[in-house]
Amino acid sequence: MSGSLAGRLTDAGFAAGWHAVRLLPEPAARGLFDRAGHWAAGRDGKGTRQLRANLRVVTGGRLSEPELAGLTDRAVRSYARYWQEAFRLPALSSDRIVAGTEVVGLEHLEKARAGGRPVVMALPHSGNWDAAGVWFIDWLGGPFMTVAERLKPESLYERFLAYRESLGFRVVPLTGGPRPSADVVREWLADGGAACLLVDRNLGSGGVPVEFFGRPAAMPGGAALLADRTGAAVVPVVCQFTERGWRLVFSPEVPVDGGGRLKDRVTTAMQGVADAFATSIAGRPEDWHMLGRIWADVPPDPPRSDSTAPTR
């Protein structure tokens, strides 16, 4: 199958999903995606095997292989829930999302905003960050800015752009925009705005070296660089699922100011972000949807044997 045809089919699939899932009763949609997640976990594809390897690191190797398989099954089903909610989220009222969101550590965000400073909320790929965005907009009393990876084909990127803008986000592309994304976000923050950035996976070359769950990894340093240049507060936040809603776990502001070289300050700040992520992710690892490679020395697991297959 050619790349262009595959891209068109992918875009068509997302278009159908956004239309069809909204027509289903919510319990039926939840059940359908939960079963699909369990099925996907059972197929044990490369993404699932990488997720399992990542979760082995997160849990410190303490789980037996059947226990790890069960956690991986829950994690893939959690990821399926994200997609089910993504297809339905534009049809949900912001009042319902706000009412259904539990917040832990809100005082850290309130403290960062108390002096009228801009804020950069640093997030991992956990829970439903789009639902969190709706909560952020309500709390902020206005939009925030975020940066989106430019997906292929362009029609798929445009579809996700329209989706997130329908929720009230201000979105700039990571690459291919009329101006560098860092410049656009910096100006937004300098005017007192807020930004949300997903920073647990480095998409470009380089990155800032950090220790993440005790292993060397790299994270993009943009959140700390923006804070240094605008005076913004960097506040880590991890999104999680509850039985019928969502939870946001805020950590204390990570300082970027101080003496020394900018490179060292940025590295120290991103290590603080990584540490905050690790604490919250470890508390509910099944909601960390990381099917990509994070650690250079942690490749995907080999295909699973039947003896460790998850059961329901």
C-alpha positions as protocol buffer text, in pm:
chain_id: "A"
residue {
  index: 1
  type: MET
  ca { x: 0 y: 0 z: 0 }
}
residue {
  index: 2
  type: SER
  ca { x: 145 y: 338 z: -94 }
}
residue {
  index: 3
  type: GLY
  ca { x: 211 y: 595 z: 175 }
}
residue {
  index: 4
  type: SER
  ca { x: -39 y: 840 z: 28 }
}
residue {
  index: 5
  type: LEU
  ca { x: -313 y: 579 z: 13 }
}
residue {
  index: 6
  type: ALA
  ca { x: -241 y: 467 z: 369 }
}
residue {
  index: 7
  type: GLY
  ca { x: -256 y: 829 z: 481 }
}
residue {
  index: 8
  type: ARG
  ca { x: -591 y: 885 z: 309 }
}
residue {
  index: 9
  type: LEU
  ca { x: -731 y: 569 z: 466 }
}
residue {
  index: 10
  type: THR
  ca { x: -607 y: 677 z: 809 }
}
residue {
  index: 11
  type: ASP
  ca { x: -767 y: 1018 z: 769 }
}
residue {
  index: 12
  type: ALA
  ca { x: -1091 y: 860 z: 652 }
}
residue {
  index: 13
  type: GLY
  ca { x: -1087 y: 628 z: 953 }
}
residue {
  index: 14
  type: PHE
  ca { x: -1053 y: 920 z: 1194 }
}
residue {
  index: 15
  type: ALA
  ca { x: -1326 y: 1111 z: 1013 }
}
residue {
  index: 16
  type: ALA
  ca { x: -1559 y: 811 z: 1042 }
}
residue {
  index: 17
  type: GLY
  ca { x: -1468 y: 770 z: 1408 }
}
residue {
  index: 18
  type: TRP
  ca { x: -1548 y: 1131 z: 1496 }
}
residue {
  index: 19
  type: HIS
  ca { x: -1886 y: 1094 z: 1327 }
}
residue {
  index: 20
  type: ALA
  ca { x: -1990 y: 741 z: 1421 }
}
residue {
  index: 21
  type: VAL
  ca { x: -1879 y: 724 z: 1785 }
}
residue {
  index: 22
  type: ARG
  ca { x: -2086 y: 1029 z: 1874 }
}
residue {
  index: 23
  type: LEU
  ca { x: -2395 y: 849 z: 1750 }
}
residue {
  index: 24
  type: LEU
  ca { x: -2347 y: 561 z: 1993 }
}
residue {
  index: 25
  type: PRO
  ca { x: -2486 y: 574 z: 2347 }
}
residue {
  index: 26
  type: GLU
  ca { x: -2197 y: 649 z: 2582 }
}
residue {
  index: 27
  type: PRO
  ca { x: -2204 y: 310 z: 2763 }
}
residue {
  index: 28
  type: ALA
  ca { x: -2198 y: 130 z: 2428 }
}
residue {
  index: 29
  type: ALA
  ca { x: -1904 y: 341 z: 2306 }
}
residue {
  index: 30
  type: ARG
  ca { x: -1712 y: 277 z: 2629 }
}
residue {
  index: 31
  type: GLY
  ca { x: -1769 y: -96 z: 2608 }
}
residue {
  index: 32
  type: LEU
  ca { x: -1675 y: -110 z: 2241 }
}
residue {
  index: 33
  type: PHE
  ca { x: -1345 y: 71 z: 2290 }
}
residue {
  index: 34
  type: ASP
  ca { x: -1262 y: -123 z: 2605 }
}
residue {
  index: 35
  type: ARG
  ca { x: -1303 y: -450 z: 2415 }
}
residue {
  index: 36
  type: ALA
  ca { x: -1100 y: -309 z: 2127 }
}
residue {
  index: 37
  type: GLY
  ca { x: -821 y: -216 z: 2367 }
}
residue {
  index: 38
  type: HIS
  ca { x: -818 y: -565 z: 2515 }
}
residue {
  index: 39
  type: TRP
  ca { x: -808 y: -712 z: 2165 }
}
residue {
  index: 40
  type: ALA
  ca { x: -521 y: -481 z: 2066 }
}
residue {
  index: 41
  type: ALA
  ca { x: -325 y: -579 z: 2376 }
}
residue {
  index: 42
  type: GLY
  ca { x: -377 y: -945 z: 2290 }
}
residue {
  index: 43
  type: ARG
  ca { x: -238 y: -894 z: 1938 }
}
residue {
  index: 44
  type: ASP
  ca { x: 94 y: -795 z: 2102 }
}
residue {
  index: 45
  type: GLY
  ca { x: 206 y: -564 z: 1826 }
}
residue {
  index: 46
  type: LYS
  ca { x: 523 y: -358 z: 1838 }
}
residue {
  index: 47
  type: GLY
  ca { x: 360 y: -63 z: 2015 }
}
residue {
  index: 48
  type: THR
  ca { x: 215 y: -289 z: 2284 }
}
residue {
  index: 49
  type: ARG
  ca { x: 551 y: -463 z: 2330 }
}
residue {
  index: 50
  type: GLN
  ca { x: 725 y: -126 z: 2367 }
}
residue {
  index: 51
  type: LEU
  ca { x: 461 y: -18 z: 2616 }
}
residue {
  index: 52
  type: ARG
  ca { x: 516 y: -337 z: 2815 }
}
residue {
  index: 53
  type: ALA
  ca { x: 891 y: -278 z: 2818 }
}
residue {
  index: 54
  type: ASN
  ca { x: 835 y: 82 z: 2932 }
}
residue {
  index: 55
  type: LEU
  ca { x: 600 y: -30 z: 3209 }
}
residue {
  index: 56
  type: ARG
  ca { x: 858 y: -281 z: 3329 }
}
residue {
  index: 57
  type: VAL
  ca { x: 1091 y: 14 z: 3388 }
}
residue {
  index: 58
  type: VAL
  ca { x: 818 y: 220 z: 3556 }
}
residue {
  index: 59
  type: THR
  ca { x: 735 y: -61 z: 3797 }
}
residue {
  index: 60
  type: GLY
  ca { x: 1101 y: -129 z: 3874 }
}
residue {
  index: 61
  type: GLY
  ca { x: 1090 y: -486 z: 3749 }
}
residue {
  index: 62
  type: ARG
  ca { x: 887 y: -586 z: 4056 }
}
residue {
  index: 63
  type: LEU
  ca { x: 597 y: -747 z: 3865 }
}
residue {
  index: 64
  type: SER
  ca { x: 586 y: -1104 z: 3743 }
}
residue {
  index: 65
  type: GLU
  ca { x: 540 y: -1143 z: 3369 }
}
residue {
  index: 66
  type: PRO
  ca { x: 166 y: -1231 z: 3405 }
}
residue {
  index: 67
  type: GLU
  ca { x: 120 y: -928 z: 3633 }
}
residue {
  index: 68
  type: LEU
  ca { x: 303 y: -708 z: 3382 }
}
residue {
  index: 69
  type: ALA
  ca { x: 85 y: -846 z: 3101 }
}
residue {
  index: 70
  type: GLY
  ca { x: -223 y: -754 z: 3303 }
}
residue {
  index: 71
  type: LEU
  ca { x: -93 y: -401 z: 3360 }
}
residue {
  index: 72
  type: THR
  ca { x: -16 y: -367 z: 2989 }
}
residue {
  index: 73
  type: ASP
  ca { x: -368 y: -481 z: 2904 }
}
residue {
  index: 74
  type: ARG
  ca { x: -512 y: -212 z: 3134 }
}
residue {
  index: 75
  type: ALA
  ca { x: -277 y: 45 z: 2980 }
}
residue {
  index: 76
  type: VAL
  ca { x: -385 y: -32 z: 2623 }
}
residue {
  index: 77
  type: ARG
  ca { x: -749 y: -21 z: 2732 }
}
residue {
  index: 78
  type: SER
  ca { x: -678 y: 316 z: 2898 }
}
residue {
  index: 79
  type: TYR
  ca { x: -533 y: 438 z: 2568 }
}
residue {
  index: 80
  type: ALA
  ca { x: -844 y: 311 z: 2388 }
}
residue {
  index: 81
  type: ARG
  ca { x: -1052 y: 511 z: 2636 }
}
residue {
  index: 82
  type: TYR
  ca { x: -855 y: 822 z: 2541 }
}
residue {
  index: 83
  type: TRP
  ca { x: -953 y: 773 z: 2177 }
}
residue {
  index: 84
  type: GLN
  ca { x: -1316 y: 698 z: 2261 }
}
residue {
  index: 85
  type: GLU
  ca { x: -1332 y: 1022 z: 2457 }
}
residue {
  index: 86
  type: ALA
  ca { x: -1146 y: 1214 z: 2188 }
}
residue {
  index: 87
  type: PHE
  ca { x: -1411 y: 1120 z: 1934 }
}
residue {
  index: 88
  type: ARG
  ca { x: -1690 y: 1227 z: 2174 }
}
residue {
  index: 89
  type: LEU
  ca { x: -1529 y: 1521 z: 2356 }
}
residue {
  index: 90
  type: PRO
  ca { x: -1647 y: 1799 z: 2121 }
}
residue {
  index: 91
  type: ALA
  ca { x: -2005 y: 1693 z: 2193 }
}
residue {
  index: 92
  type: LEU
  ca { x: -1961 y: 1707 z: 2572 }
}
residue {
  index: 93
  type: SER
  ca { x: -2031 y: 2030 z: 2759 }
}
residue {
  index: 94
  type: SER
  ca { x: -1741 y: 2198 z: 2933 }
}
residue {
  index: 95
  type: ASP
  ca { x: -1954 y: 2206 z: 3249 }
}
residue {
  index: 96
  type: ARG
  ca { x: -1969 y: 1827 z: 3251 }
}
residue {
  index: 97
  type: ILE
  ca { x: -1593 y: 1792 z: 3198 }
}
residue {
  index: 98
  type: VAL
  ca { x: -1511 y: 2044 z: 3470 }
}
residue {
  index: 99
  type: ALA
  ca { x: -1756 y: 1884 z: 3715 }
}
residue {
  index: 100
  type: GLY
  ca { x: -1610 y: 1540 z: 3639 }
}
residue {
  index: 101
  type: THR
  ca { x: -1249 y: 1643 z: 3702 }
}
residue {
  index: 102
  type: GLU
  ca { x: -1077 y: 1586 z: 4035 }
}
residue {
  index: 103
  type: VAL
  ca { x: -782 y: 1815 z: 4104 }
}
residue {
  index: 104
  type: VAL
  ca { x: -488 y: 1737 z: 4331 }
}
residue {
  index: 105
  type: GLY
  ca { x: -233 y: 2006 z: 4416 }
}
residue {
  index: 106
  type: LEU
  ca { x: -424 y: 2300 z: 4267 }
}
residue {
  index: 107
  type: GLU
  ca { x: -247 y: 2525 z: 4517 }
}
residue {
  index: 108
  type: HIS
  ca { x: 72 y: 2486 z: 4312 }
}
residue {
  index: 109
  type: LEU
  ca { x: -95 y: 2628 z: 4003 }
}
residue {
  index: 110
  type: GLU
  ca { x: -268 y: 2901 z: 4204 }
}
residue {
  index: 111
  type: LYS
  ca { x: 64 y: 3002 z: 4362 }
}
residue {
  index: 112
  type: ALA
  ca { x: 231 y: 3025 z: 4022 }
}
residue {
  index: 113
  type: ARG
  ca { x: -47 y: 3247 z: 3888 }
}
residue {
  index: 114
  type: ALA
  ca { x: -91 y: 3458 z: 4201 }
}
residue {
  index: 115
  type: GLY
  ca { x: 160 y: 3721 z: 4093 }
}
residue {
  index: 116
  type: GLY
  ca { x: 18 y: 3749 z: 3742 }
}
residue {
  index: 117
  type: ARG
  ca { x: 299 y: 3543 z: 3591 }
}
residue {
  index: 118
  type: PRO
  ca { x: 252 y: 3339 z: 3275 }
}
residue {
  index: 119
  type: VAL
  ca { x: 258 y: 2965 z: 3326 }
}
residue {
  index: 120
  type: VAL
  ca { x: 385 y: 2668 z: 3126 }
}
residue {
  index: 121
  type: MET
  ca { x: 208 y: 2347 z: 3225 }
}
residue {
  index: 122
  type: ALA
  ca { x: 434 y: 2052 z: 3140 }
}
residue {
  index: 123
  type: LEU
  ca { x: 249 y: 1724 z: 3078 }
}
residue {
  index: 124
  type: PRO
  ca { x: 328 y: 1363 z: 2984 }
}
residue {
  index: 125
  type: HIS
  ca { x: 112 y: 1151 z: 2752 }
}
residue {
  index: 126
  type: SER
  ca { x: -112 y: 1032 z: 3032 }
}
residue {
  index: 127
  type: GLY
  ca { x: -487 y: 1009 z: 3082 }
}
residue {
  index: 128
  type: ASN
  ca { x: -684 y: 1248 z: 2863 }
}
residue {
  index: 129
  type: TRP
  ca { x: -485 y: 1566 z: 2809 }
}
residue {
  index: 130
  type: ASP
  ca { x: -758 y: 1705 z: 2583 }
}
residue {
  index: 131
  type: ALA
  ca { x: -1017 y: 1683 z: 2863 }
}
residue {
  index: 132
  type: ALA
  ca { x: -757 y: 1844 z: 3089 }
}
residue {
  index: 133
  type: GLY
  ca { x: -733 y: 2126 z: 2835 }
}
residue {
  index: 134
  type: VAL
  ca { x: -1105 y: 2196 z: 2870 }
}
residue {
  index: 135
  type: TRP
  ca { x: -1058 y: 2219 z: 3248 }
}
residue {
  index: 136
  type: PHE
  ca { x: -757 y: 2450 z: 3202 }
}
residue {
  index: 137
  type: ILE
  ca { x: -955 y: 2687 z: 2982 }
}
residue {
  index: 138
  type: ASP
  ca { x: -1235 y: 2707 z: 3239 }
}
residue {
  index: 139
  type: TRP
  ca { x: -989 y: 2769 z: 3523 }
}
residue {
  index: 140
  type: LEU
  ca { x: -784 y: 3022 z: 3327 }
}
residue {
  index: 141
  type: GLY
  ca { x: -1092 y: 3201 z: 3201 }
}
residue {
  index: 142
  type: GLY
  ca { x: -957 y: 3190 z: 2847 }
}
residue {
  index: 143
  type: PRO
  ca { x: -752 y: 2987 z: 2600 }
}
residue {
  index: 144
  type: PHE
  ca { x: -403 y: 2850 z: 2637 }
}
residue {
  index: 145
  type: MET
  ca { x: -151 y: 2777 z: 2363 }
}
residue {
  index: 146
  type: THR
  ca { x: -7 y: 2438 z: 2274 }
}
residue {
  index: 147
  type: VAL
  ca { x: 224 y: 2292 z: 2010 }
}
residue {
  index: 148
  type: ALA
  ca { x: 116 y: 2002 z: 1790 }
}
residue {
  index: 149
  type: GLU
  ca { x: 323 y: 1755 z: 1594 }
}
residue {
  index: 150
  type: ARG
  ca { x: 253 y: 1794 z: 1222 }
}
residue {
  index: 151
  type: LEU
  ca { x: 89 y: 1464 z: 1129 }
}
residue {
  index: 152
  type: LYS
  ca { x: 77 y: 1313 z: 783 }
}
residue {
  index: 153
  type: PRO
  ca { x: -121 y: 1341 z: 565 }
}
residue {
  index: 154
  type: GLU
  ca { x: -187 y: 1713 z: 598 }
}
residue {
  index: 155
  type: SER
  ca { x: -562 y: 1647 z: 602 }
}
residue {
  index: 156
  type: LEU
  ca { x: -520 y: 1444 z: 922 }
}
residue {
  index: 157
  type: TYR
  ca { x: -321 y: 1724 z: 1084 }
}
residue {
  index: 158
  type: GLU
  ca { x: -592 y: 1971 z: 983 }
}
residue {
  index: 159
  type: ARG
  ca { x: -855 y: 1743 z: 1132 }
}
residue {
  index: 160
  type: PHE
  ca { x: -677 y: 1730 z: 1469 }
}
residue {
  index: 161
  type: LEU
  ca { x: -615 y: 2105 z: 1451 }
}
residue {
  index: 162
  type: ALA
  ca { x: -986 y: 2168 z: 1402 }
}
residue {
  index: 163
  type: TYR
  ca { x: -1070 y: 1923 z: 1682 }
}
residue {
  index: 164
  type: ARG
  ca { x: -848 y: 2091 z: 1940 }
}
residue {
  index: 165
  type: GLU
  ca { x: -943 y: 2441 z: 1831 }
}
residue {
  index: 166
  type: SER
  ca { x: -1310 y: 2340 z: 1873 }
}
residue {
  index: 167
  type: LEU
  ca { x: -1225 y: 2273 z: 2238 }
}
residue {
  index: 168
  type: GLY
  ca { x: -1084 y: 2625 z: 2270 }
}
residue {
  index: 169
  type: PHE
  ca { x: -710 y: 2554 z: 2236 }
}
residue {
  index: 170
  type: ARG
  ca { x: -473 y: 2782 z: 2045 }
}
residue {
  index: 171
  type: VAL
  ca { x: -256 y: 2543 z: 1843 }
}
residue {
  index: 172
  type: VAL
  ca { x: 69 y: 2609 z: 1657 }
}
residue {
  index: 173
  type: PRO
  ca { x: 249 y: 2340 z: 1453 }
}
residue {
  index: 174
  type: LEU
  ca { x: 580 y: 2208 z: 1581 }
}
residue {
  index: 175
  type: THR
  ca { x: 723 y: 2238 z: 1226 }
}
residue {
  index: 176
  type: GLY
  ca { x: 610 y: 2384 z: 897 }
}
residue {
  index: 177
  type: GLY
  ca { x: 435 y: 2693 z: 1032 }
}
residue {
  index: 178
  type: PRO
  ca { x: 482 y: 3046 z: 901 }
}
residue {
  index: 179
  type: ARG
  ca { x: 697 y: 3123 z: 1206 }
}
residue {
  index: 180
  type: PRO
  ca { x: 896 y: 2904 z: 1447 }
}
residue {
  index: 181
  type: SER
  ca { x: 664 y: 2762 z: 1711 }
}
residue {
  index: 182
  type: ALA
  ca { x: 898 y: 2870 z: 1994 }
}
residue {
  index: 183
  type: ASP
  ca { x: 871 y: 3234 z: 1883 }
}
residue {
  index: 184
  type: VAL
  ca { x: 493 y: 3222 z: 1872 }
}
residue {
  index: 185
  type: VAL
  ca { x: 461 y: 3062 z: 2216 }
}
residue {
  index: 186
  type: ARG
  ca { x: 721 y: 3297 z: 2366 }
}
residue {
  index: 187
  type: GLU
  ca { x: 523 y: 3601 z: 2251 }
}
residue {
  index: 188
  type: TRP
  ca { x: 202 y: 3448 z: 2386 }
}
residue {
  index: 189
  type: LEU
  ca { x: 364 y: 3395 z: 2728 }
}
residue {
  index: 190
  type: ALA
  ca { x: 524 y: 3740 z: 2726 }
}
residue {
  index: 191
  type: ASP
  ca { x: 172 y: 3881 z: 2696 }
}
residue {
  index: 192
  type: GLY
  ca { x: 72 y: 3695 z: 3011 }
}
residue {
  index: 193
  type: GLY
  ca { x: -76 y: 3384 z: 2851 }
}
residue {
  index: 194
  type: ALA
  ca { x: -52 y: 3019 z: 2948 }
}
residue {
  index: 195
  type: ALA
  ca { x: 82 y: 2723 z: 2754 }
}
residue {
  index: 196
  type: CYS
  ca { x: 52 y: 2346 z: 2782 }
}
residue {
  index: 197
  type: LEU
  ca { x: 335 y: 2133 z: 2644 }
}
residue {
  index: 198
  type: LEU
  ca { x: 371 y: 1755 z: 2623 }
}
residue {
  index: 199
  type: VAL
  ca { x: 734 y: 1693 z: 2717 }
}
residue {
  index: 200
  type: ASP
  ca { x: 784 y: 1327 z: 2809 }
}
residue {
  index: 201
  type: ARG
  ca { x: 912 y: 1229 z: 2466 }
}
residue {
  index: 202
  type: ASN
  ca { x: 1174 y: 1411 z: 2262 }
}
residue {
  index: 203
  type: LEU
  ca { x: 1059 y: 1430 z: 1898 }
}
residue {
  index: 204
  type: GLY
  ca { x: 1352 y: 1621 z: 1755 }
}
residue {
  index: 205
  type: SER
  ca { x: 1726 y: 1574 z: 1764 }
}
residue {
  index: 206
  type: GLY
  ca { x: 1919 y: 1641 z: 2080 }
}
residue {
  index: 207
  type: GLY
  ca { x: 1699 y: 1712 z: 2378 }
}
residue {
  index: 208
  type: VAL
  ca { x: 1790 y: 1765 z: 2742 }
}
residue {
  index: 209
  type: PRO
  ca { x: 1948 y: 1469 z: 2923 }
}
residue {
  index: 210
  type: VAL
  ca { x: 1752 y: 1357 z: 3230 }
}
residue {
  index: 211
  type: GLU
  ca { x: 1722 y: 1056 z: 3457 }
}
residue {
  index: 212
  type: PHE
  ca { x: 1371 y: 918 z: 3421 }
}
residue {
  index: 213
  type: PHE
  ca { x: 1278 y: 624 z: 3642 }
}
residue {
  index: 214
  type: GLY
  ca { x: 1648 y: 576 z: 3708 }
}
residue {
  index: 215
  type: ARG
  ca { x: 1753 y: 552 z: 3343 }
}
residue {
  index: 216
  type: PRO
  ca { x: 1904 y: 811 z: 3107 }
}
residue {
  index: 217
  type: ALA
  ca { x: 1650 y: 967 z: 2873 }
}
residue {
  index: 218
  type: ALA
  ca { x: 1602 y: 1293 z: 2683 }
}
residue {
  index: 219
  type: MET
  ca { x: 1322 y: 1545 z: 2709 }
}
residue {
  index: 220
  type: PRO
  ca { x: 1261 y: 1858 z: 2503 }
}
residue {
  index: 221
  type: GLY
  ca { x: 1386 y: 2160 z: 2692 }
}
residue {
  index: 222
  type: GLY
  ca { x: 1144 y: 2411 z: 2540 }
}
residue {
  index: 223
  type: ALA
  ca { x: 930 y: 2450 z: 2854 }
}
residue {
  index: 224
  type: ALA
  ca { x: 1231 y: 2557 z: 3061 }
}
residue {
  index: 225
  type: LEU
  ca { x: 1375 y: 2778 z: 2787 }
}
residue {
  index: 226
  type: LEU
  ca { x: 1042 y: 2958 z: 2747 }
}
residue {
  index: 227
  type: ALA
  ca { x: 1021 y: 3008 z: 3122 }
}
residue {
  index: 228
  type: ASP
  ca { x: 1373 y: 3153 z: 3132 }
}
residue {
  index: 229
  type: ARG
  ca { x: 1293 y: 3401 z: 2856 }
}
residue {
  index: 230
  type: THR
  ca { x: 948 y: 3509 z: 2977 }
}
residue {
  index: 231
  type: GLY
  ca { x: 951 y: 3466 z: 3355 }
}
residue {
  index: 232
  type: ALA
  ca { x: 684 y: 3197 z: 3328 }
}
residue {
  index: 233
  type: ALA
  ca { x: 638 y: 2931 z: 3594 }
}
residue {
  index: 234
  type: VAL
  ca { x: 688 y: 2569 z: 3488 }
}
residue {
  index: 235
  type: VAL
  ca { x: 426 y: 2353 z: 3663 }
}
residue {
  index: 236
  type: PRO
  ca { x: 428 y: 1976 z: 3599 }
}
residue {
  index: 237
  type: VAL
  ca { x: 84 y: 1814 z: 3578 }
}
residue {
  index: 238
  type: VAL
  ca { x: -11 y: 1452 z: 3513 }
}
residue {
  index: 239
  type: CYS
  ca { x: -356 y: 1360 z: 3380 }
}
residue {
  index: 240
  type: GLN
  ca { x: -522 y: 1039 z: 3497 }
}
residue {
  index: 241
  type: PHE
  ca { x: -855 y: 864 z: 3456 }
}
residue {
  index: 242
  type: THR
  ca { x: -1109 y: 798 z: 3727 }
}
residue {
  index: 243
  type: GLU
  ca { x: -1395 y: 552 z: 3695 }
}
residue {
  index: 244
  type: ARG
  ca { x: -1620 y: 801 z: 3516 }
}
residue {
  index: 245
  type: GLY
  ca { x: -1409 y: 1112 z: 3486 }
}
residue {
  index: 246
  type: TRP
  ca { x: -1061 y: 1257 z: 3512 }
}
residue {
  index: 247
  type: ARG
  ca { x: -796 y: 1356 z: 3763 }
}
residue {
  index: 248
  type: LEU
  ca { x: -523 y: 1622 z: 3738 }
}
residue {
  index: 249
  type: VAL
  ca { x: -221 y: 1596 z: 3966 }
}
residue {
  index: 250
  type: PHE
  ca { x: -22 y: 1920 z: 3991 }
}
residue {
  index: 251
  type: SER
  ca { x: 331 y: 1930 z: 4134 }
}
residue {
  index: 252
  type: PRO
  ca { x: 514 y: 2234 z: 4273 }
}
residue {
  index: 253
  type: GLU
  ca { x: 666 y: 2483 z: 4030 }
}
residue {
  index: 254
  type: VAL
  ca { x: 1004 y: 2377 z: 3897 }
}
residue {
  index: 255
  type: PRO
  ca { x: 1246 y: 2673 z: 3926 }
}
residue {
  index: 256
  type: VAL
  ca { x: 1448 y: 2780 z: 3625 }
}
residue {
  index: 257
  type: ASP
  ca { x: 1609 y: 3096 z: 3760 }
}
residue {
  index: 258
  type: GLY
  ca { x: 1936 y: 3110 z: 3951 }
}
residue {
  index: 259
  type: GLY
  ca { x: 2299 y: 3144 z: 3860 }
}
residue {
  index: 260
  type: GLY
  ca { x: 2511 y: 2948 z: 3621 }
}
residue {
  index: 261
  type: ARG
  ca { x: 2482 y: 2874 z: 3252 }
}
residue {
  index: 262
  type: LEU
  ca { x: 2143 y: 2866 z: 3081 }
}
residue {
  index: 263
  type: LYS
  ca { x: 2213 y: 2511 z: 2961 }
}
residue {
  index: 264
  type: ASP
  ca { x: 2264 y: 2392 z: 3318 }
}
residue {
  index: 265
  type: ARG
  ca { x: 1955 y: 2571 z: 3447 }
}
residue {
  index: 266
  type: VAL
  ca { x: 1742 y: 2417 z: 3173 }
}
residue {
  index: 267
  type: THR
  ca { x: 1880 y: 2070 z: 3243 }
}
residue {
  index: 268
  type: THR
  ca { x: 1815 y: 2105 z: 3616 }
}
residue {
  index: 269
  type: ALA
  ca { x: 1461 y: 2227 z: 3553 }
}
residue {
  index: 270
  type: MET
  ca { x: 1375 y: 1944 z: 3316 }
}
residue {
  index: 271
  type: GLN
  ca { x: 1515 y: 1695 z: 3566 }
}
residue {
  index: 272
  type: GLY
  ca { x: 1268 y: 1841 z: 3814 }
}
residue {
  index: 273
  type: VAL
  ca { x: 989 y: 1788 z: 3561 }
}
residue {
  index: 274
  type: ALA
  ca { x: 1101 y: 1429 z: 3501 }
}
residue {
  index: 275
  type: ASP
  ca { x: 1105 y: 1361 z: 3876 }
}
residue {
  index: 276
  type: ALA
  ca { x: 754 y: 1502 z: 3918 }
}
residue {
  index: 277
  type: PHE
  ca { x: 627 y: 1292 z: 3627 }
}
residue {
  index: 278
  type: ALA
  ca { x: 785 y: 977 z: 3769 }
}
residue {
  index: 279
  type: THR
  ca { x: 616 y: 1023 z: 4107 }
}
residue {
  index: 280
  type: SER
  ca { x: 267 y: 1066 z: 3960 }
}
residue {
  index: 281
  type: ILE
  ca { x: 303 y: 808 z: 3681 }
}
residue {
  index: 282
  type: ALA
  ca { x: 423 y: 546 z: 3929 }
}
residue {
  index: 283
  type: GLY
  ca { x: 99 y: 593 z: 4122 }
}
residue {
  index: 284
  type: ARG
  ca { x: -114 y: 499 z: 3821 }
}
residue {
  index: 285
  type: PRO
  ca { x: 111 y: 360 z: 3547 }
}
residue {
  index: 286
  type: GLU
  ca { x: -175 y: 219 z: 3337 }
}
residue {
  index: 287
  type: ASP
  ca { x: -272 y: 572 z: 3232 }
}
residue {
  index: 288
  type: TRP
  ca { x: 71 y: 653 z: 3083 }
}
residue {
  index: 289
  type: HIS
  ca { x: 16 y: 598 z: 2711 }
}
residue {
  index: 290
  type: MET
  ca { x: 374 y: 566 z: 2595 }
}
residue {
  index: 291
  type: LEU
  ca { x: 390 y: 322 z: 2307 }
}
residue {
  index: 292
  type: GLY
  ca { x: 710 y: 480 z: 2176 }
}
residue {
  index: 293
  type: ARG
  ca { x: 1070 y: 434 z: 2280 }
}
residue {
  index: 294
  type: ILE
  ca { x: 1185 y: 653 z: 2569 }
}
residue {
  index: 295
  type: TRP
  ca { x: 1511 y: 491 z: 2683 }
}
residue {
  index: 296
  type: ALA
  ca { x: 1784 y: 401 z: 2437 }
}
residue {
  index: 297
  type: ASP
  ca { x: 1853 y: 75 z: 2619 }
}
residue {
  index: 298
  type: VAL
  ca { x: 1486 y: -32 z: 2641 }
}
residue {
  index: 299
  type: PRO
  ca { x: 1371 y: -170 z: 2303 }
}
residue {
  index: 300
  type: PRO
  ca { x: 1033 y: -338 z: 2250 }
}
residue {
  index: 301
  type: ASP
  ca { x: 985 y: -666 z: 2428 }
}
residue {
  index: 302
  type: PRO
  ca { x: 1008 y: -983 z: 2219 }
}
residue {
  index: 303
  type: PRO
  ca { x: 667 y: -1133 z: 2129 }
}
residue {
  index: 304
  type: ARG
  ca { x: 492 y: -1264 z: 2435 }
}
residue {
  index: 305
  type: SER
  ca { x: 445 y: -1635 z: 2502 }
}
residue {
  index: 306
  type: ASP
  ca { x: 90 y: -1763 z: 2555 }
}
residue {
  index: 307
  type: SER
  ca { x: 167 y: -1834 z: 2920 }
}
residue {
  index: 308
  type: THR
  ca { x: 187 y: -1460 z: 2998 }
}
residue {
  index: 309
  type: ALA
  ca { x: -117 y: -1352 z: 2795 }
}
residue {
  index: 310
  type: PRO
  ca { x: -357 y: -1124 z: 2987 }
}
residue {
  index: 311
  type: THR
  ca { x: -696 y: -1256 z: 3093 }
}
residue {
  index: 312
  type: ARG
  ca { x: -1020 y: -1078 z: 3175 }
}
